[in-house]
Amino acid sequence: MSNKLHKLSVGIAAFAAVLAVGVGLNTTKADAAAKKVADISQYQGNINWKKASKDLKYAIIRVQHGSKGDAGYMVDSKRTVNAKGAHKYGVPFGQYMFAEFTSVKDAEKEAKDFYKRSDKNTKFFALDEEKRMPSAKNKEQTYVNAWLKTMRKLTDKPLIMYAGEYYANFHKLNFSKFDGVWIAKYSSYKPKVSGASVDLWQYTSSGRVSGISGNVDLNKVLDKSTVDKWFTGSMKHKAKAKPSYYKSLDGAKGVTVKKPVFEYTSTLFTKNKRISQTRIKAGKKLAVKAVVKNNKGSYRYQLTNGHYVTSQKNYVTPYK
C-alpha cells in the first residue's frame, strides 16, 4: 500500500510471490477464477470492472491518504468510481484509509473524514497504519486507539487494521480490539505479529488482475471464516451494553446472588479491595442496608457488614 512498500525490488517481490503460492505472478492456484483479493487505489487507473469481476473474489478500495496539512495528503480520485464498479459487478468490497497521524485530534478527524467519504455499500473499514509522522509525540497506539474509538461511534461494521509486519512489531501495535488483522510481508514466510493472529496476508505488490493495467497488491486469505465475514456483512461489532443497576433500596432487606460476585471494602471495585479472591456463589443471600453511587457513576449495594457488592440487575435480585 505505501510508496515505501511499492518501491521494494520487483525481483524480490516476484521471487517472494512465487515462493508464497508456488507459481508465477500472473496466475496462481490460490488466485484462480474469481478468487483473488486485491487492494486498489487511483494508481490502478481506469479499471474494467466487468473483466476484473471475473478474477476478483474481494476488493479493498482506498478512500484517502492522510489529512489536510500532511505532505502526502490526497482524497483518492477513483474511490467513488471503483466502489460503484465493484458493486455493479458483484465484487464485495471494503474500504481503507492510509493514516498519517500527528495527534489524537488528527486521528479523530481522519476517522470522521474517512467515514464521510466512504461508500454506503462498503462491507468494512480498514485502517492502513504503517507510517510514523515526524511530528507525532505520543505512542502510535494512542492515535490508533483514538481512531478506533471514533469509528466505533460511527459504525457497527467491522474495523480492520493493516500494517507491515516489521512496523506492527516495532511499534507494538495492539490489534485485539479490531475485528481483523491484515498484514503485509513480501516473503515466502507467513507474517507474524505479537499477540495477534493474521487473517489476511498482503504477499505481493506485483500481482495481476484482469481488467487492470499494471501491478496490483494481492492478498492471501489465512483465516477464511473471519475474512469471509468481513465481506459478507455477517460480522457486526456489538457495542458493550451499559449495565442496568438497582438504584435505590426500595424496602429491600437483602439480595440473592444470581451470578457469582466479589465482595469489596470500597465502592471502587479494584482487585486489592476484594475481601476474597473467591466469588460469592449464586444462590447466596446477603443482607443489605443501602444503595450507594460511586464517583464513576456505578451503583453498589452496601451490606450490613459495611462491605459492597454490585447492584447490577443481571448479578443480584433484591428481596423484601
C-alpha positions as CSV (number, residue, x, y, z in Angstrom):
1,M,0.0,0.0,0.0
2,S,2.6,2.5,1.0
3,N,5.0,4.0,-1.5
4,K,7.8,2.5,0.5
5,L,6.4,-1.0,0.2
6,H,5.7,-0.4,-3.5
7,K,9.3,0.6,-4.1
8,L,10.7,-2.7,-3.0
9,S,12.6,-4.5,-5.6
10,V,10.4,-6.1,-8.2
11,G,12.7,-9.0,-8.4
12,I,12.5,-9.7,-4.7
13,A,8.7,-9.2,-4.7
14,A,8.3,-11.6,-7.6
15,F,10.5,-14.2,-6.0
16,A,8.6,-13.9,-2.8
17,A,5.3,-14.3,-4.5
18,V,6.4,-17.3,-6.4
19,L,7.6,-19.0,-3.2
20,A,4.5,-17.9,-1.3
21,V,2.0,-19.5,-3.8
22,G,4.2,-21.8,-5.8
23,V,3.5,-20.3,-9.2
24,G,4.1,-17.2,-11.3
25,L,2.7,-13.7,-10.8
26,N,0.0,-13.8,-13.5
27,T,-1.9,-16.9,-12.3
28,T,-1.9,-18.9,-9.1
29,K,-3.9,-21.8,-7.8
30,A,-4.9,-19.7,-4.8
31,D,-6.0,-16.9,-7.1
32,A,-7.7,-18.8,-9.8
33,A,-11.0,-17.6,-11.3
34,A,-12.7,-15.1,-9.1
35,K,-10.6,-16.0,-6.1
36,K,-8.2,-13.1,-5.9
37,V,-8.3,-10.5,-3.2
38,A,-6.8,-7.1,-4.3
39,D,-6.5,-3.8,-2.6
40,I,-6.6,-0.9,-5.1
41,S,-6.4,2.8,-5.4
42,Q,-6.2,5.5,-8.1
43,Y,-2.8,4.2,-9.1
44,Q,-4.5,1.3,-10.8
45,G,-6.1,3.8,-13.2
46,N,-9.3,3.1,-15.0
47,I,-10.4,-0.4,-14.1
48,N,-12.6,-2.6,-16.3
49,W,-14.8,-3.9,-13.5
50,K,-16.7,-6.3,-15.8
51,K,-13.4,-8.1,-16.5
52,A,-12.0,-7.6,-13.0
53,S,-15.1,-9.2,-11.5
54,K,-14.2,-12.5,-13.3
55,D,-10.9,-12.5,-11.4
56,L,-11.7,-10.9,-8.1
57,K,-13.4,-12.5,-5.2
58,Y,-13.0,-9.4,-3.0
59,A,-11.6,-5.9,-3.3
60,I,-10.4,-3.3,-0.8
61,I,-10.6,0.2,-2.1
62,R,-8.6,3.2,-0.9
63,V,-10.5,6.3,0.1
64,Q,-7.9,8.8,1.3
65,H,-4.3,9.3,2.4
66,G,-3.6,11.4,5.5
67,S,-5.3,14.7,6.2
68,K,-5.0,18.3,5.2
69,G,-1.6,19.7,6.1
70,D,0.2,16.3,5.5
71,A,2.7,16.3,2.7
72,G,1.1,13.2,1.2
73,Y,-2.5,14.2,1.7
74,M,-4.9,13.2,-1.0
75,V,-8.5,12.0,-1.4
76,D,-8.4,9.1,-3.8
77,S,-9.7,10.3,-7.1
78,K,-11.0,6.8,-8.0
79,R,-12.7,6.0,-4.7
80,T,-16.3,6.6,-6.0
81,V,-16.0,5.0,-9.4
82,N,-14.2,2.0,-8.0
83,A,-16.9,1.5,-5.4
84,K,-19.6,1.8,-7.9
85,G,-17.9,-0.6,-10.3
86,A,-17.3,-3.2,-7.7
87,H,-20.9,-3.0,-6.5
88,K,-22.3,-3.1,-10.0
89,Y,-20.4,-6.2,-11.0
90,G,-20.9,-8.1,-7.7
91,V,-17.5,-7.8,-6.1
92,P,-17.9,-7.4,-2.3
93,F,-15.5,-4.7,-1.1
94,G,-14.2,-2.9,2.0
95,Q,-12.5,0.5,2.1
96,Y,-9.3,1.7,3.7
97,M,-7.5,4.9,4.6
98,F,-3.8,5.5,4.8
99,A,-3.1,7.1,8.1
100,E,-0.6,9.9,8.8
101,F,-1.5,10.6,12.5
102,T,0.1,13.6,14.2
103,S,-2.1,13.9,17.2
104,V,-5.2,12.4,18.9
105,K,-7.3,15.2,17.4
106,D,-5.9,14.5,13.9
107,A,-6.7,10.7,14.3
108,E,-10.3,11.6,15.2
109,K,-10.5,14.0,12.2
110,E,-9.1,11.4,9.8
111,A,-11.6,8.8,11.0
112,K,-14.6,11.2,10.6
113,D,-13.5,12.3,7.1
114,F,-12.9,8.6,6.1
115,Y,-16.3,7.6,7.2
116,K,-18.0,10.5,5.4
117,R,-16.1,9.8,2.1
118,S,-16.7,6.0,2.2
119,D,-19.4,4.3,0.1
120,K,-22.6,3.1,1.6
121,N,-22.0,-0.4,0.2
122,T,-18.7,-0.9,1.8
123,K,-18.7,-4.0,4.0
124,F,-16.0,-2.9,6.4
125,F,-13.5,-0.1,7.1
126,A,-9.7,-0.6,7.3
127,L,-7.0,1.5,9.0
128,D,-3.8,1.4,7.0
129,E,-1.3,2.1,9.8
130,E,2.2,2.0,8.6
131,K,3.8,5.5,8.8
132,R,5.1,7.2,11.9
133,M,4.9,11.0,11.4
134,P,7.9,13.1,12.5
135,S,5.7,15.5,14.5
136,A,3.9,12.7,16.4
137,K,4.8,12.9,20.1
138,N,2.7,10.1,21.7
139,K,2.9,6.4,21.1
140,E,1.4,5.3,17.8
141,Q,-1.1,3.1,19.7
142,T,-2.5,6.3,21.3
143,Y,-3.5,7.5,17.8
144,V,-4.8,4.1,16.8
145,N,-7.0,4.0,19.8
146,A,-8.4,7.4,19.1
147,W,-9.2,6.4,15.5
148,L,-10.8,3.1,16.7
149,K,-12.9,4.8,19.4
150,T,-14.2,7.4,16.8
151,M,-15.1,4.8,14.2
152,R,-16.9,2.6,16.8
153,K,-19.2,5.6,17.4
154,L,-19.9,6.0,13.7
155,T,-20.5,2.4,12.5
156,D,-21.1,-1.1,13.6
157,K,-19.4,-2.5,10.5
158,P,-16.1,-4.4,11.1
159,L,-13.0,-2.4,11.7
160,I,-9.7,-3.9,10.4
161,M,-6.1,-2.8,10.9
162,Y,-3.4,-3.2,8.3
163,A,0.3,-2.8,8.9
164,G,3.6,-4.1,7.7
165,E,5.0,-7.0,9.8
166,Y,8.1,-5.1,11.0
167,Y,6.2,-1.8,11.6
168,A,3.5,-3.6,13.7
169,N,6.1,-5.4,15.9
170,F,8.4,-2.4,16.2
171,H,5.6,-0.1,17.4
172,K,4.0,-2.9,19.4
173,L,0.6,-2.3,17.8
174,N,-2.4,-3.9,19.6
175,F,-4.9,-5.5,17.2
176,S,-7.0,-7.0,19.9
177,K,-9.9,-4.5,19.8
178,F,-10.1,-4.7,16.0
179,D,-12.3,-7.1,14.1
180,G,-9.5,-8.4,11.9
181,V,-5.7,-8.3,11.2
182,W,-4.3,-7.6,7.8
183,I,-0.5,-7.7,7.5
184,A,1.9,-7.0,4.6
185,K,5.0,-9.1,4.2
186,Y,6.6,-9.8,0.8
187,S,8.3,-13.0,1.7
188,S,7.9,-16.8,1.4
189,Y,7.1,-16.9,5.1
190,K,3.7,-16.1,6.6
191,P,3.7,-12.8,8.6
192,K,3.7,-12.9,12.4
193,V,2.8,-10.2,14.8
194,S,3.0,-10.3,18.6
195,G,-0.3,-11.1,20.3
196,A,-2.4,-11.4,17.1
197,S,-3.4,-14.0,14.6
198,V,-3.1,-12.8,11.0
199,D,-6.3,-13.1,8.9
200,L,-5.2,-11.6,5.6
201,W,-1.7,-11.5,4.2
202,Q,-0.6,-9.0,1.5
203,Y,2.1,-11.0,-0.1
204,T,3.0,-9.0,-3.2
205,S,2.6,-5.6,-4.8
206,S,3.3,-7.1,-8.3
207,G,0.2,-9.1,-8.8
208,R,-2.0,-9.1,-11.9
209,V,-5.8,-8.9,-12.2
210,S,-7.9,-9.0,-15.4
211,G,-9.2,-5.6,-16.4
212,I,-6.4,-3.7,-14.5
213,S,-3.3,-2.5,-16.3
214,G,-0.1,-2.8,-14.3
215,N,0.7,-4.2,-10.9
216,V,-1.8,-4.8,-8.1
217,D,-1.4,-5.6,-4.4
218,L,-2.6,-9.2,-3.9
219,N,-3.6,-10.8,-0.7
220,K,-3.8,-14.3,0.6
221,V,-6.6,-15.4,3.0
222,L,-5.2,-17.1,6.1
223,D,-8.4,-17.3,8.1
224,K,-11.2,-17.9,5.6
225,S,-14.0,-17.9,8.1
226,T,-13.0,-14.5,9.5
227,V,-12.3,-12.8,6.2
228,D,-15.5,-14.1,4.6
229,K,-17.4,-12.4,7.4
230,W,-15.8,-9.1,6.7
231,F,-17.0,-9.1,3.1
232,T,-20.4,-10.8,3.6
233,G,-21.7,-8.3,6.2
234,S,-22.3,-11.2,8.7
235,M,-19.9,-9.6,11.2
236,K,-21.3,-6.8,13.2
237,H,-19.5,-5.2,16.1
238,K,-21.8,-5.2,19.1
239,A,-21.3,-2.3,21.5
240,K,-20.9,-3.3,25.1
241,A,-24.3,-3.0,26.8
242,K,-24.5,-0.4,29.6
243,P,-25.1,-2.1,32.9
244,S,-28.5,-1.8,34.4
245,Y,-28.5,-1.1,38.2
246,Y,-30.9,-1.2,41.1
247,K,-30.5,2.5,42.2
248,S,-32.4,2.5,45.4
249,L,-33.1,0.2,48.3
250,D,-36.9,0.4,47.8
251,G,-37.6,-1.6,51.0
252,A,-35.2,-4.5,50.2
253,K,-33.7,-6.3,53.2
254,G,-31.2,-8.2,51.2
255,V,-30.2,-9.6,47.8
256,T,-29.9,-13.1,46.3
257,V,-26.8,-13.6,44.2
258,K,-27.8,-14.7,40.6
259,K,-24.3,-14.9,39.2
260,P,-21.1,-15.2,41.3
261,V,-19.9,-11.8,42.6
262,F,-16.9,-10.4,44.6
263,E,-17.3,-8.5,47.9
264,Y,-15.3,-5.3,48.3
265,T,-14.3,-2.9,51.0
266,S,-14.8,0.1,48.6
267,T,-17.3,1.2,46.1
268,L,-14.5,1.3,43.6
269,F,-14.1,-2.3,42.6
270,T,-10.3,-2.9,42.3
271,K,-8.6,-6.2,42.8
272,N,-6.8,-5.0,46.0
273,K,-10.2,-4.0,47.5
274,R,-11.6,-7.5,47.4
275,I,-12.5,-9.3,50.6
276,S,-11.5,-12.6,49.0
277,Q,-10.3,-13.7,45.6
278,T,-13.1,-16.3,45.6
279,R,-16.5,-15.1,44.4
280,I,-19.7,-15.4,46.4
281,K,-21.6,-18.3,44.8
282,A,-25.0,-18.0,43.1
283,G,-27.9,-18.6,45.5
284,K,-26.3,-16.9,48.5
285,K,-28.4,-14.4,50.3
286,L,-26.8,-11.2,51.5
287,A,-28.3,-8.6,54.0
288,V,-28.1,-5.0,52.7
289,K,-28.7,-1.6,54.3
290,A,-28.2,0.9,51.4
291,V,-27.5,1.6,47.8
292,V,-24.5,3.8,47.1
293,K,-23.4,5.5,43.9
294,N,-19.6,5.9,43.4
295,N,-17.7,8.7,41.6
296,K,-17.6,6.6,38.4
297,G,-21.4,6.5,38.2
298,S,-21.8,2.9,39.2
299,Y,-24.2,1.7,41.9
300,R,-23.4,-0.7,44.7
301,Y,-25.3,-2.5,47.5
302,Q,-23.8,-1.8,50.9
303,L,-24.1,-4.9,53.0
304,T,-24.9,-4.8,56.7
305,N,-21.3,-5.6,57.4
306,G,-20.2,-2.4,55.7
307,H,-18.8,-4.1,52.5
308,Y,-20.1,-3.7,49.0
309,V,-21.3,-5.8,46.1
310,T,-22.6,-4.8,42.7
311,S,-26.3,-3.8,42.2
312,Q,-26.3,-4.8,38.6
313,K,-29.6,-6.5,37.8
314,N,-28.1,-9.4,36.0
315,Y,-26.0,-10.3,39.1
316,V,-28.3,-9.9,42.1
317,T,-32.0,-9.8,42.9
318,P,-33.4,-7.9,45.9
319,Y,-35.8,-9.4,48.4
320,K,-38.0,-7.7,51.0
